[in-house]
Each structure stands twice: as C-alpha cells, then as structure tokens.
Amino acid sequence: MASAPDAVAAREDVRFDSDGEQCAGWLYRPVEAGGPVPCIVLAHGFGALKEGRLDAFAERFAAAGYDALVFDYRHFGDSGGEPRQLISVPRQHADWEAAVAYARGLDCVDPDRVVLWGSSFSGGHVLWTAARDRRIAAVISQVPHTDGIATLRELKPVQAAKLTWAGIRDGLAALANRPAHYMPTVAPAGEFGAMTNDDAGRGYPAMYPEGFEWRNEVAARIMLSFATYSPGRDAKKVACPVLFLVGTEDHITPPAPAIRAARSTPRGELVTYPLSHFEIYLGEPFERAVTEQLEFLGRQVPTD
C-alpha cells in the first residue's frame, strides 16, 4: 500500500466486478481512520482516466477523513472490456452501480453514507445513479453534462456532421463484428474531435501527469446515442443533497441546462464560477472547487 505525498492518506489498488468484467480502481483511506466512515465514489468524464486529477480530489477527501474509491470504466485504463475506448452509457451506469455496491461491502465504509462524485460526462451519470438509488447520501456534480441536445448545439454544423458520420461508420463496424472505428477525444479548435471547444486540445491533456500515456481516441458509436442522453431530467428525482459546480463560460457542457437541473433538484445547491470547462481541475480554480466540496460534505455527510 503506497502513501499519498502528503502522508495523510493511503492508497490501495483494487478491482471489482461489473457484469462479469473487472473495473480497476484506487481506494484511499485516511491514515488515522477508525471505524466505518463515509465513502466518496469518483469516476471521470468523456473518455478520461482516473489519472486525470481524480487522485488530487481523492487525496483531499481522504485528508478530511473520508474514504475515496476512484475507478475507471470498463474499456478504459487498467479495467477490462473490449473493444478498448468504448463509451457505452448503459455500461457506465452499470459500472457506477457496481462501484457503489463494492464500496458498501467494504468493512471500512459506512454503507449508508456513500457519496457520488462526477465531473463532466460523469456529472450526469451521478444524477442518473442517485435518482435510482435512494440510499445514496449525497452527490457532487462538477461541470456536469445534463442535456445531450444542448451540448450538440455547441458544435458547428460541419463538426456535427463529421462526428455523426464517424458514429455511423463505427456503428456499422460493430454490427459487422469488425474492429471499432475511432475518433479523437479532443483536438484543437477547428480540427476534428469530439471536444474542441474551451481549448480542449490543451486543457484535456493538462489533467494528466507529465509523461503519462493516454489514448486520445474513443469508439465513435457514442455519437449515435449522445443526443438522447440528458441526465439533467433525473435531477428532480434525486432525494439526497446535491452540489452542482457550474462554469458559466463552459462551451463543452453548457451551463444553462446544468443550472436548470440544479434548480429542479429538491435539495440542490448551486455554485457558479466564471470558468471554461477544463479550468476547474487545476490551480486556484481546483482549490476553490475542492474547498466548496469539502464544506458541502462537512454539512451534509460529516465524518463523525
């Protein structure tokens, strides 16, 4: 078991089953942890891996006395699943449910104090999951994807057409049992990729440590179902407290539908920042966001 750099949390590599395949993760524990404590379950957004700054959030949560379970979806990172780099909304939902079940089964975790933490695409997944699991204690939804149509409207028509055609090619490949057809996850503005706004070509790689190798591609078939995935509709069904952190200059997950989702949540709390999509992961914006999240957790799911 390796200690985190600040020596206030310990990290263990873990694996758990999701529909017969393995999800890889990290379990962070406070060094001075006593009995069962709340656990925060974290996973990343569109095509991203746990190494993309989720460790920074988890370390801060563990330093405050929480367990934190960080995991990669099937088809990504050290998790199992073929083809690689496949974003499947139903499978990712199942991975969230499996992660929650795994966390609740740990002796170190209070099963009635599990918190969901999602960012970007997974900021929508946590709303979907909590709407169906009334036992979830709280949710943190950071720069969340809430409305598929609104997100696609941020694309230029030529870009949208290219992404759709890539999705069709990959969908046909899947039907014919051929290798997946991939598209870039991110690219500079004006180039082809799933995300090009908000300087995604620089902001997305900046989440990863220097020298870390990540694949800038996802199976393009996700574009065939993206428009129909609007988890903001589930916000009104979430009974537990939810903290929404929304960037008002975000052109990847548009702020207006996220703000509407926050206001429709019975116990929703909304914090807005004058930020674009990727700024919240680093530097002073990260410090502000994680401080807000810790204050929310201290009020809604205290460790004692």
KELOBA-13880 format. One line per 8 residues: number of its first residue (from 1); their letters; for each residue z, x, y of N, C-alpha, C. Coordinates in steps of 0.001 Angstrom, whole numbers. Each point is the difference from the previous one (the first is absolute). Layout:
# residues N
NUM	a	Z/X/Y/Z/X/Y/Z/X/Y  ...
This chain:
# residues 304
1	masapdav	0/859/-1188/0/-859/1188/0/895/1238  -951/-221/906/-124/845/1181/639/-662/1201  673/792/807/636/-527/1204/-999/-64/1139  135/-1010/843/-811/-106/1195/415/1090/970  -868/389/959/285/1117/883/1305/-129/769  426/-1210/345/1209/-146/794/1269/-53/-852  -146/117/-1322/1129/87/-925/890/-1242/16  -492/-1117/502/788/-1228/-28/-581/-1000/-986
9	aaredvrf	-1095/357/-667/-598/-892/-982/-557/832/-1145  -24/-576/-1179/-582/649/-1169/-1175/-841/-473  -1061/679/-481/-1209/-694/-422/-292/294/-1460  -315/-1054/-718/-327/105/-1420/-1367/-621/-240  -835/674/-799/-1271/-586/-418/271/-1089/-1029  -622/-1164/182/201/-1116/-933/-1335/-622/-340  -19/-780/-1063/-1173/-768/-394/469/-1351/-509  -827/-1031/221/322/-1325/-535/-1287/-692/-399
17	dsdgeqca	143/-978/-889/-1157/-692/-558/-448/-1154/901  -1309/-139/141/-583/-1164/666/-1194/-458/-826  143/-1116/-672/-1062/-558/-843/-560/1027/-984  900/789/-602/-407/929/-1040/-450/1357/485  -22/217/1309/-342/1306/560/1178/507/826  -17/1291/287/1129/641/655/-236/176/1502  1010/-375/774/44/322/1423/953/1177/185  -436/982/787/820/1172/282/710/-184/1329
25	gwlyrpve	1227/482/64/748/-155/1238/1059/1056/191  712/-118/1100/1163/823/317/1183/-923/231  1137/379/-524/1239/-720/276/897/904/830  317/-441/1199/903/723/894/1388/-622/-104  1019/874/-76/1377/-470/-73/842/755/1014  890/-672/701/938/717/855/856/952/-837  210/1217/481/771/980/-743/1415/-502/-257  576/-705/954/1375/-485/-134/64/-1443/-493
33	aggpvpci	-1062/-480/-641/-39/-1403/-433/1107/-303/-993  606/-1157/171/1037/-445/-923/-551/-1031/-952  502/-1246/113/-426/-1076/-876/-1387/-497/347  -425/-1111/-592/-1329/-547/286/-195/-258/1499  -1146/418/511/-314/-115/1428/-1327/-734/164  -331/-445/1209/-1318/-602/227/-1111/1007/-266  -1150/-515/-402/-1168/850/-262/-1189/-499/803  -659/908/673/-1209/-307/753/-1190/470/-826
41	vlahgfga	-940/-892/-283/-1188/311/-787/-1169/151/964  -684/1148/-73/-1068/329/944/-1295/317/-736  -1114/-469/540/-1326/429/-441/-940/-36/1197  -1095/727/-112/-859/245/1159/-1104/-1047/147  -874/269/954/-1060/-926/360/-1308/276/-721  -1095/-248/666/-1352/-32/-560/-418/1390/-508  87/193/-1319/-448/1253/-606/911/1186/205  1171/-187/605/873/1123/334/1014/263/-1105
49	lkegrlda	535/1223/-3/937/454/-1013/1400/157/584  968/76/-883/1400/127/421/247/1266/808  -836/1024/-209/155/1244/745/-347/-151/1479  -591/-1132/370/-389/-241/1381/1151/-513/848  1053/790/111/1157/-239/866/982/-1041/-526  -207/-532/-1195/1006/-911/-526/1283/745/-347  -140/1291/-328/1195/799/-248/871/96/1249  -635/69/1180/771/111/1244/849/-1247/230
57	faerfaaa	-583/-1170/-236/765/-1244/126/1101/-63/-1051  -332/313/-1257/967/-108/-1088/1183/940/209  -256/1197/489/1089/945/247/967/-543/1052  -553/-631/1034/866/-556/1040/818/-1172/-533  -599/-818/-852/742/-1108/-591/1119/523/-908  -317/1006/-824/1011/556/-889/1124/666/783  -337/644/1106/1026/624/837/960/-1037/565  -469/-1243/145/843/-1087/515/750/-729/-1107
65	gydalvfd	-157/453/-1254/777/-580/-1088/-755/-931/-918  -1328/-129/171/-809/-877/-836/-703/794/-1094  -196/-614/-1156/-976/520/-952/-1392/-364/522  -981/818/-353/-1373/-300/400/-932/338/-1153  -793/-968/-408/-992/182/-1059/-1382/-28/637  -692/1127/-72/-1348/131/559/-969/87/-1178  -1098/-757/33/-923/50/-1139/-1451/-62/443  -872/502/-892/-1448/-131/156/-495/-1125/-898
73	yrhfgdsg	-969/-764/501/-621/-1045/-808/-746/607/-1187  -200/-817/-1012/-932/409/-1051/-1352/349/623  -680/950/-628/-1313/483/434/79/1056/1106  1226/327/466/140/956/1096/1053/1055/-318  -202/1175/567/991/1062/-96/315/364/-1438  1297/114/-304/441/375/-1337/154/-1204/-927  -302/-1191/489/82/-1198/-834/-1216/-108/-907  124/-802/-1051/-1098/-191/-929/-1019/-1005/530
81	geprqlis	-984/-307/-828/-986/-1016/356/-1389/545/265  -979/-635/-612/-1417/314/208/-736/-1263/406  -1021/113/861/-467/1228/656/987/470/1057  -132/1258/385/851/522/1037/-392/-585/1351  958/-18/901/-207/-431/1393/-412/-1466/107  470/-819/-925/-319/-1432/18/1097/-759/748  -375/-705/1060/920/-894/702/-242/-1406/-523  972/-498/-745/-46/-1369/-505/1223/-718/536
89	vprqhadw	-188/-1005/825/1144/-713/568/880/-595/-1098  -541/-710/-1005/881/-538/-1052/761/1088/-746  -642/1135/-278/701/1070/-715/1079/617/884  -277/158/1285/1022/557/881/1173/-969/152  -277/-1286/39/1097/-977/-16/844/162/-1267  -655/144/-1144/732/178/-1253/806/1292/15  -540/1056/625/737/1261/106/1255/-169/855  -97/-772/1075/1191/-279/809/1057/-724/-832
97	eaavayar	-419/-1002/-742/956/-749/-819/634/897/-1056  -801/901/-589/525/925/-1003/978/986/635  -310/477/1208/888/933/688/1344/-646/322  -40/-1252/447/1242/-716/298/822/-184/-1268  -654/-371/-1090/715/-178/-1268/617/1319/-457  -740/1088/156/533/1315/-384/1216/346/850  -97/-202/1308/1120/316/887/1228/-821/-370  -193/-1280/-261/1136/-866/-345/665/409/-1311
105	gldcvdpd	-737/675/-861/554/417/-1270/745/1317/42  11/675/1140/690/1284/119/1498/-225/208  815/779/-683/1445/-135/133/478/288/1421  -734/838/723/423/401/1340/-349/-1033/1066  -734/-1053/-369/-519/-969/970/715/-1332/-146  350/-589/1136/477/-1382/27/-1236/-899/-94  -189/-725/-1100/-1248/-760/-190/-202/-1126/998  1045/-410/698/-133/-1056/999/-204/539/1406
113	rvvlwgss	-134/1319/109/-230/594/1315/-1210/949/-51  -1119/-541/-455/-1260/745/-19/-813/-388/1227  -477/1001/714/-767/-171/1239/-1424/490/-245  -969/-707/531/-1403/413/-88/-435/638/1306  -694/1136/-100/-527/719/1172/-1492/214/-222  -819/-547/903/-1439/188/-101/-601/363/1332  -1116/700/-49/-685/429/1221/-1494/-207/-161  -641/-521/1058/-1434/-245/-1/-345/-1007/-1108
121	fsgghvlw	-839/360/-963/-389/-959/-1038/1222/-493/-772  943/913/-276/1196/-419/-732/977/-773/876  -186/72/1328/792/-866/871/-282/-1457/-258  -1195/-298/-514/-319/-1351/-470/524/-259/-1399  -98/1021/-873/494/-171/-1374/1477/-385/-29  798/583/891/1440/-300/-52/283/-1440/421  -817/-549/898/151/-1414/356/-356/-881/-1196  -1105/320/-655/-420/-763/-1186/1089/38/-1066
129	taardrri	561/1178/-249/990/159/-1056/1283/-752/329  489/160/1235/1256/-648/377/-127/-1512/40  -1196/-518/279/-203/-1449/5/166/-589/-1398  -142/843/-1025/74/-481/-1383/1280/433/-710  720/912/594/1240/496/-599/1139/-282/974  702/-1085/-213/1043/-435/939/1239/875/-60  6/922/-930/1159/884/-151/-97/1240/905  -1167/247/597/-169/1149/896/962/-143/1173
137	aavisqvp	679/1107/339/1034/-45/1038/-567/111/1409  -1082/755/186/-597/177/1322/-1353/669/-170  -795/-49/1078/-1344/571/-9/-214/765/1301  -651/1150/-117/-497/737/1174/-1511/76/-134  -714/-532/997/-1462/-79/-16/-527/738/1224  -549/1184/-219/-384/916/1066/-1516/-7/189  -455/-147/1243/-1428/-115/362/-764/-760/-1092  411/-1239/-300/-449/-648/-1235/-1393/-602/74
145	htdgiatl	-673/56/-1152/-1204/-805/-212/447/-1428/-296  -423/-945/827/398/-1396/-200/-1178/-951/-103  -1192/392/471/-1119/-936/88/-1303/744/-283  -602/-285/-1164/-1223/693/-387/-1157/-236/944  -204/-1235/426/-1104/-309/907/181/712/1332  1207/-31/557/255/655/1290/-244/1499/-96  371/590/-1126/-223/1434/-178/-1488/310/-47  -765/-791/-725/-1435/244/-92/-698/-206/1343
153	relkpvqa	554/-869/843/-598/-208/1321/90/1237/886  895/915/-343/101/1245/761/-1157/945/-297  -762/-279/-1071/-1115/852/-378/-1255/-377/778  -835/983/272/-1316/-286/562/-872/-607/-1094  -958/-860/379/-811/-677/-1023/-686/943/-983  -515/1119/496/-685/943/-897/990/580/-995  1196/342/489/1031/530/-886/397/-1027/-1053  193/-1243/415/369/-1055/-939/-1079/-193/-1061
161	akltwagi	-1270/54/412/-1093/-172/-950/-35/1135/-1017  227/1222/464/-6/1150/-912/1152/-82/-999  1160/-410/475/1149/-125/-897/-220/-1100/-1026  -606/-1094/430/-280/-1095/-927/-989/438/-1074  -1042/711/415/-993/465/-966/626/980/-990  875/879/501/703/916/-896/849/-781/-997  663/-1062/479/795/-829/-888/-836/-671/-1069  -1174/-491/376/-893/-635/-971/-435/1011/-1058
169	rdglaala	-363/1212/443/-422/1037/-955/1121/296/-991  1220/97/490/1111/312/-899/332/-1192/-893  -96/-1206/551/233/-1176/-823/-996/-103/-1144  -1266/307/281/-1018/-17/-1055/260/1095/-1020  452/1165/473/329/1093/-924/1125/-419/-941  1001/-694/543/1113/-449/-837/-474/-992/-1056  -884/-928/400/-516/-987/-953/-799/657/-1119  -691/1090/340/-825/703/-986/772/1092/-723
177	nrpahymp	1314/92/268/848/1017/-627/-498/1403/300  -455/199/1231/-443/1323/442/1071/623/888  -96/1315/272/982/643/886/60/-673/1361  1169/36/601/209/-650/1293/-876/624/1085  -364/-836/958/-697/474/1204/1037/107/1118  110/1178/573/1061/260/969/-516/4/1431  935/-268/915/-272/126/1430/1145/805/611  -240/676/1141/1089/740/638/1117/-935/450
185	tvapagef	1225/433/-195/1137/-774/490/30/23/1517  -162/1184/583/7/159/1452/-1143/910/415  -423/-163/1249/-1064/835/564/128/-26/1517  -565/993/678/-2/-33/1467/-762/-1208/524  325/-414/1200/-687/-1135/631/-1511/222/-30  -722/-1035/-381/-1451/72/-56/-543/396/-1353  853/513/-881/-432/356/-1340/418/-1099/-986  -456/150/-1248/251/-1042/-997/1332/225/-703
193	gamtndda	828/-1025/-25/1274/50/-696/708/-1324/149  987/-248/-851/750/-1259/77/791/-100/1294  537/1137/476/755/26/1252/-559/1080/906  -452/-403/1176/-531/952/981/616/-194/1377  683/-1120/229/639/-242/1294/1278/821/139  549/7/1203/1282/664/279/7/1451/-473  -1138/670/137/-121/1404/-396/484/210/-1432  -422/-909/-892/449/72/-1388/-382/1319/-664
201	grgypamy	-1151/574/419/-453/1245/-596/986/1140/178  836/-67/1027/1051/1014/202/1388/-547/-317  251/-1275/319/1340/-562/-180/409/-141/-1449  -932/-398/-859/321/-191/-1417/334/1335/-674  -844/1046/136/363/1286/-619/1292/592/547  331/-302/1272/1202/571/605/1278/-469/-680  -68/-1076/-767/1188/-476/-714/407/959/-1115  -946/792/-513/262/828/-1169/418/1413/397
209	pegfewrn	813/652/-848/365/1393/285/-1229/908/-4  77/1054/783/-1103/955/48/-249/566/-1393  -1268/-19/-420/-369/532/-1303/48/-1006/-1131  560/-1190/253/50/-1009/-1051/-1394/-598/-214  -424/-89/-1257/-1332/-513/-313/63/-1499/-283  -749/-763/768/-85/-1441/-216/-1475/-377/-5  -326/-1060/-719/-1399/-412/-144/-360/-1015/1077  -976/338/801/-439/-887/1078/-1087/-940/-524
217	evaariml	383/-854/-938/-936/-975/-549/771/-1083/-731  -567/-1198/19/518/-1115/-787/-1183/-739/-608  247/-652/-1136/-1041/-830/-611/-366/-1128/967  -1283/-146/278/-438/-869/1100/141/-1484/-297  290/-388/-1235/53/-1433/-333/1087/-748/768  981/703/561/1042/-665/768/-593/-777/1175  -1159/423/490/-597/-682/1147/-467/-1411/-356  -176/-298/-1269/-441/-1342/-400/1124/-1025/63
225	sfatyspg	1247/461/25/1133/-926/35/869/176/1246  -318/964/828/862/332/1130/173/-1185/951  -1076/-701/283/64/-1093/984/933/-1119/-431  190/-149/-1297/824/-1110/-493/1477/365/-111  337/1254/285/1400/417/-137/677/-37/1361  768/-1049/246/700/-204/1270/1463/-313/-281  796/1018/-350/1385/-245/-402/898/-471/1128  -476/45/1245/784/-565/1091/289/-1478/-203
233	rdakkvac	-838/-666/-783/224/-1420/-295/1281/-211/-806  426/1035/-723/1207/-111/-811/1266/216/814  -124/458/1245/1185/361/780/968/-1170/146  -528/-1187/194/869/-1172/207/791/-364/-1244  -381/560/-1164/700/-290/-1251/1084/1025/-316  112/1042/813/960/1067/-279/1361/-405/563  984/-125/-863/1312/-493/423/915/1096/532  -211/1234/-411/895/1091/393/-372/539/1383
241	pvlflvgt	852/818/607/-351/623/1283/-1210/928/-147  -877/-29/995/-1197/848/-2/-115/690/1356  -138/1315/-20/-262/765/1221/-1480/348/41  -691/-473/1030/-1397/334/238/-68/1065/1090  -737/1088/-260/-251/1025/1000/-1499/37/233  -432/-370/1208/-1405/-239/284/-454/907/1137  -1143/674/-190/-608/799/1056/-959/-854/824  249/-123/1277/-834/-874/829/-1390/577/256
249	edhitppa	-195/1312/-275/-1311/628/161/-665/257/-1351  448/-700/-1009/-485/184/-1366/-1320/-742/-186  -1064/746/-356/-1307/-615/-247/-390/76/-1476  949/357/-865/-235/-8/-1444/688/-1205/-628  1258/-226/327/679/-1253/-365/340/-692/1323  -822/-914/449/118/-568/1352/1379/-597/268  527/190/1202/1363/-447/291/176/-1511/98  -998/-728/510/193/-1431/255/408/-777/-1256
257	pairaars	-704/133/-1132/430/-747/-1186/1334/496/-554  313/1286/171/1299/504/-456/1126/-603/828  -221/-135/1303/1013/-612/866/175/-1470/-352  -1108/-687/-286/111/-1407/-426/789/-115/-1297  -250/921/-935/733/-31/-1267/1490/216/236  332/932/887/1413/259/298/672/-1243/570  -699/-680/893/577/-1182/638/92/-1186/-944  -782/17/-1074/64/-1097/-969/1041/234/-1084
265	tprgelvt	543/1204/-60/981/336/-1028/1365/-553/391  648/-779/-854/1270/-638/383/1044/968/533  81/1199/-593/988/981/439/-684/1292/429  -1138/-169/654/-788/1150/421/531/644/1270  -116/1309/86/303/771/1197/-1237/825/333  -367/33/1265/-1238/656/414/300/1116/991  -553/1180/-291/48/1127/926/-1436/450/227  -408/124/1241/-1356/463/300/61/1359/691
273	yplshfei	-1036/787/-242/-130/1325/600/-1410/133/581  -179/714/1096/-1342/235/536/-694/1124/-774  -228/-235/-1289/-517/1038/-892/-1248/-474/-719  -854/967/-396/-1084/-287/-929/532/127/-1427  -869/-154/-969/454/-235/-1373/777/1161/-607  -475/1230/152/573/1121/-726/1096/740/761  234/-345/1236/975/736/794/1429/-177/-503  292/-1104/-667/1378/-324/-372/557/920/-1086
281	ylgepfer	-846/777/-668/460/830/-1105/543/1362/434  -212/391/1236/295/1375/415/734/46/1335  746/1090/192/555/316/1306/960/-1041/544  -39/-159/1332/913/-919/663/-193/-1447/-446  -1240/-494/-207/-139/-1374/-515/666/-198/-1356  -91/1000/-886/699/-90/-1282/1504/-116/216  545/830/887/1436/-30/253/433/-1366/531  -779/-563/900/329/-1319/531/-46/-1041/-1102
289	avteqlef	-1063/43/-809/-168/-1016/-1043/1093/94/-1050  303/1200/-485/1002/124/-1055/1385/-346/540  249/267/1276/1272/-408/604/118/-1517/43  -1072/-679/395/-8/-1472/-8/243/-534/-1412  -618/627/-977/131/-459/-1377/1419/193/-517  619/1129/340/1371/239/-434/975/-957/680  -243/-318/1259/854/-969/686/-130/-1377/-646  -1220/-385/-334/-244/-1276/-686/716/-32/-1346
297	lgrqvptd	-136/1076/-774/658/59/-1311/1516/-57/138  530/694/1007/1445/-9/197/538/-1375/301  -813/-824/683/426/-1370/318/-188/-944/-1175  -1122/152/-693/-379/-1006/-1005/383/379/-1429  -22/1281/-341/326/431/-1364/854/1270/90  1237/-124/475/842/1196/132/327/620/-1340  303/1286/28/269/720/-1246/1394/-241/-533  927/-513/848/1371/-214/-476/263/-1473/-286
